[in-house]
Amino acid sequence: MGVTKSDLFTAEQNDLANVAKAFAHPARLAIIQYLLKSNACINGHLVSELGLAQATISQHLKALKEVGIIQGTIEGVSISYCINPRRWEEVKNLFSGMFELYHNPNQQDCC
């Protein structure tokens, strides 16, 4: 979406679109799922777990960190990553709010 067009939408719509974009790659979903399952800070395990190059994983971690889904702490020469719990709740609420807008009491197709 062009920068000039994003002002046509609410902050929530823009935020949801940015988060959805971050979720739109299977490697990023795998990283998120691994972090959720581990429930701990992870640093070097992702390369062996996902089978991707370190540079590729770093790119995906950067995208996830930019939208705040994960957070990192520097430990010596490496960075450990984990789910950002506050942001995770915000993201969950963004998606839930959108999904809850759909109401079809008779469970009928509309078209």
N, C-alpha and C positions, 0 to 999 in steps of 0.2 A: 504494500500500500504506500503510495506516495506521501511524503511528509506533509505536503500542502493539503491533502485530503483528510488526514487524521483528525483535523479540527472540526470536521463535520459530525463526529461521533463523541459519545460521552467518554469520560476518563475510564469508566468501568468497561465499556466496550473495547477501548483501545488496550486496556490491561489484559482483558480476556483474550483478545486476538494475539497479543505478544506471548502470553503463556501457551496458548494453543499452538503457536508456531514453534515454541520450544519443545512441546510434546510431539511434534510432527515428524520425528525421526526415530526409527526403531532403536538405534544405539543409545539415544537419550532416554528412551523408555527403559531400556535394559539397565542403564546406570541408575536411574531412579528406583527401579525395582530392587536392584542389588543393595542400594543404600537403605531402602525401607526394610528389606529382609535382615540386613546386618544389624540395623539399629545401633550403629556405631560410626565413629569417624574412620574413614578409609583413605589410604593413600596409594600404595603401589599395587594393590590387589586387582584393580580394574583391568590392567593390561592382560594378565593371565586369565581373568574371569571372562572377558569379552572377546579376546583374541584379536583385538585391534591394535594398531600402532599407538605408541605413547602420544605422538603428535595429534593423531585423530581424536583420541580420548580427551586430550587437553582442549581441543577445539570444542568438543561437545560439553565438557565441564564449564568452559567459558560461557557458552550460550545459556546453560542452566543457571549459572551464577548471575548473569546479567539480568535475568527476570526474578532472581531472588529465591528460586526453588531450593538451591543448595547454598551452603556457606562453607568457607574454608578457613583453616587456621594454619599458620606457618609453623612448622616444627623442624628446626634446623634447615636443611636444604630441600625439604619436601613440604608439600601442602596436604593436609588431611581434609577431606570433604565429608559433609553429612547433610541430611535434610534440614532446612531451616524451618523449625516447627511453627513459628508465627506466620511465615509466608505460606506454608503448606495449608494451614487453616484458611487463610484468605483465598487461596486458589480453590480449595475444596468448596468454599462458600460461593465463589464466582460461578463455578460450573453447576453446582447444585441449584443456585438461583435461576440460572437459565433453564435447566432441565425441568424445574418445578413450574415454569410458566406454561408448559403444555398440559392441557386439561381436555380429556376426551371421555366423558362419563359413560357413553354408550359403546366405547371401544370400536367405533366405526371409522372406516376410511373416509376421508373428507372429499376426495376427488374421484 
